[in-house]
């Protein structure tokens, strides 16, 4: 193989390795999201088929958690306003799954190679978690606000009602519900649901 061909192959492989974790251009329109990123819809439909969580509920939750940014992380915390002391939590990726919950998901599903910055793994995780919330807490998989509250607070926190004293979280959950309804009507209109 000549030298130029070897360099071209190395350059091609290197350019593919980084991954595109940026958000789609128009987060307000579900049809625009899936038109720009068809892999998102394929992943969400597989999750819906496996776990029964509707695409629009998944989309609204991912919008709230990461704005569809695959490598999203929580902000850094600072002591005295200047000394970095780490991130607010271990939440990472599209689903903002915490380290411990992600490890539980990998153990229970046998998906040991799952990555939080992979949309198919992130949506499968979300479906697994929401399915568990439905089984353990009786939350409908179509109830985006309640599913979001259980997702945010954890199932035991939801069961204790910890969200009731957090007006800001109740407002966010209502917004997730509104966005879920918006995404659902948009997906029906563009015949993607």
C-alpha positions as CSV (number, residue, x, y, z in Angstrom):
1,X,0.0,0.0,0.0
2,X,1.5,3.4,-0.9
3,X,2.1,6.0,1.7
4,X,-0.7,8.4,0.5
5,X,-3.3,5.7,0.8
6,X,-2.2,4.8,4.3
7,X,-2.4,8.5,5.4
8,X,-5.9,8.8,3.8
9,X,-7.2,5.8,5.6
10,X,-5.8,7.1,8.9
11,X,-7.3,10.5,8.3
12,X,-10.7,8.9,7.5
13,X,-10.7,6.7,10.6
14,X,-9.7,9.6,12.8
15,X,-12.4,11.9,11.5
16,X,-15.1,9.2,12.3
17,X,-14.0,8.7,15.9
18,X,-15.2,11.8,17.6
19,X,-19.0,11.4,17.4
20,X,-21.5,14.2,16.8
21,X,-23.1,14.9,20.2
22,X,-24.5,18.4,19.3
23,X,-28.2,19.1,19.5
24,X,-30.4,19.0,16.5
25,X,-31.1,22.5,15.0
26,X,-34.8,22.8,15.9
27,X,-35.7,21.4,19.3
28,X,-39.2,22.8,19.1
29,X,-40.4,20.5,16.3
30,X,-40.3,16.7,16.7
31,X,-40.6,16.2,12.9
32,X,-37.5,18.4,12.3
33,X,-35.6,16.5,15.0
34,X,-36.3,13.1,13.5
35,X,-35.8,14.4,9.9
36,X,-32.3,15.6,10.9
37,X,-31.5,12.6,13.1
38,X,-33.4,9.6,11.8
39,X,-31.4,7.3,14.1
40,X,-33.1,9.0,17.1
41,X,-36.5,7.9,15.9
42,X,-35.3,4.4,15.1
43,X,-33.9,4.1,18.6
44,X,-37.0,5.5,20.3
45,X,-39.3,3.2,18.3
46,X,-37.2,0.2,19.4
47,X,-37.5,1.4,23.0
48,X,-41.3,1.8,22.6
49,X,-41.6,-1.7,21.2
50,X,-39.4,-3.2,24.0
51,X,-40.6,-1.2,27.0
52,X,-43.9,0.4,26.0
53,X,-42.8,4.0,26.6
54,X,-44.2,6.2,23.8
55,X,-41.7,8.1,21.6
56,X,-43.1,11.5,22.5
57,X,-42.6,10.8,26.2
58,X,-39.0,9.8,25.6
59,X,-38.4,12.8,23.4
60,X,-39.8,15.3,26.0
61,X,-37.7,13.7,28.8
62,X,-34.5,13.8,26.7
63,X,-35.3,17.4,25.8
64,X,-35.5,18.3,29.4
65,X,-32.5,16.3,30.6
66,X,-30.0,17.1,27.9
67,X,-31.5,19.1,25.1
68,X,-30.5,16.1,22.9
69,X,-26.8,16.8,23.6
70,X,-25.1,13.3,23.7
71,X,-22.2,14.2,25.9
72,X,-24.1,16.6,28.3
73,X,-22.9,16.8,31.9
74,X,-24.0,18.7,34.9
75,X,-22.2,22.0,35.6
76,X,-19.1,22.2,37.8
77,X,-19.4,23.3,41.4
78,X,-17.0,25.8,42.9
79,X,-15.8,26.4,46.5
80,X,-15.5,30.1,47.3
81,X,-16.8,30.8,43.8
82,X,-13.4,29.9,42.1
83,X,-12.0,26.6,43.3
84,X,-13.5,23.7,41.2
85,X,-14.7,20.8,43.4
86,X,-16.3,18.6,40.8
87,X,-19.6,18.3,39.1
88,X,-23.1,18.5,40.7
89,X,-23.7,14.8,40.0
90,X,-22.4,11.9,37.8
91,X,-25.3,12.5,35.3
92,X,-24.1,12.1,31.8
93,X,-25.3,11.7,28.2
94,X,-28.7,12.0,26.5
95,X,-30.6,10.6,29.4
96,X,-28.5,12.2,32.2
97,X,-28.3,8.8,33.8
98,X,-26.3,8.6,37.1
99,X,-23.4,6.2,37.4
100,X,-25.1,3.9,39.9
101,X,-28.4,3.7,38.0
102,X,-26.6,3.2,34.7
103,X,-24.7,0.3,36.3
104,X,-27.9,-1.2,37.6
105,X,-29.4,-1.0,34.1
106,X,-26.4,-2.7,32.5
107,X,-26.5,-5.5,35.1
108,X,-30.3,-6.1,34.8
109,X,-30.5,-5.9,31.0
110,X,-27.1,-7.6,30.3
111,X,-26.2,-4.7,28.1
112,X,-22.6,-4.4,29.5
113,X,-21.3,-2.4,26.5
114,X,-24.0,0.3,26.8
115,X,-22.9,3.9,26.5
116,X,-24.7,6.9,27.8
117,X,-23.7,9.0,24.8
118,X,-25.3,6.5,22.4
119,X,-28.9,7.4,21.6
120,X,-30.0,3.8,21.3
121,X,-28.5,2.9,24.7
122,X,-29.8,6.1,26.3
123,X,-33.4,5.5,25.1
124,X,-33.3,1.9,26.1
125,X,-32.2,3.0,29.5
126,X,-35.0,5.5,29.7
127,X,-37.5,2.8,28.6
128,X,-36.2,0.4,31.2
129,X,-36.4,3.0,34.0
130,X,-39.9,4.1,33.1
131,X,-41.1,0.6,32.7
132,X,-39.8,-0.1,36.2
133,X,-41.6,3.0,37.5
134,X,-44.8,1.8,35.9
135,X,-44.5,-1.6,37.5
136,X,-43.4,-0.5,41.0
137,X,-45.3,2.8,41.3
138,X,-48.2,2.3,39.0
139,X,-47.3,5.3,36.8
140,X,-48.7,5.1,33.3
141,X,-46.0,5.1,30.6
142,X,-48.0,7.8,28.8
143,X,-48.0,10.1,31.9
144,X,-44.9,12.2,31.0
145,X,-45.1,14.6,34.1
146,X,-45.3,11.7,36.6
147,X,-42.7,9.6,34.8
148,X,-40.4,12.6,34.8
149,X,-40.9,13.2,38.5
150,X,-40.0,9.6,39.2
151,X,-37.0,9.8,36.8
152,X,-35.7,13.0,38.5
153,X,-36.4,12.1,42.1
154,X,-35.8,8.4,41.9
155,X,-38.6,5.9,42.6
156,X,-38.3,6.0,46.4
157,X,-38.3,9.8,46.3
158,X,-41.3,9.8,44.1
159,X,-43.1,7.3,46.4
160,X,-42.3,9.6,49.4
161,X,-43.6,12.7,47.5
162,X,-40.3,14.6,47.8
163,X,-41.3,16.6,44.6
164,X,-44.3,18.1,46.4
165,X,-42.1,20.6,48.2
166,X,-40.3,21.7,45.0
167,X,-42.4,24.1,43.1
168,X,-39.7,24.6,40.5
169,X,-39.7,20.8,39.8
170,X,-43.5,20.6,39.6
171,X,-43.3,23.4,37.0
172,X,-40.6,21.5,35.0
173,X,-42.6,18.3,35.1
174,X,-45.7,20.2,33.8
175,X,-43.4,21.6,31.0
176,X,-42.3,18.1,30.2
177,X,-46.0,17.1,29.9
178,X,-46.8,20.0,27.6
179,X,-43.8,19.2,25.4
180,X,-44.7,15.5,25.3
181,X,-48.2,16.5,24.0
182,X,-46.7,18.9,21.5
183,X,-44.3,16.3,20.2
184,X,-47.0,13.7,20.0
185,X,-49.3,16.0,17.9
186,X,-46.3,17.0,15.7
187,X,-45.3,13.3,15.1
188,X,-48.9,12.4,14.2
189,X,-49.0,15.3,11.7
190,X,-45.8,14.3,10.0
191,X,-46.9,10.6,10.3
192,X,-43.9,9.5,12.3
193,X,-45.7,8.3,15.4
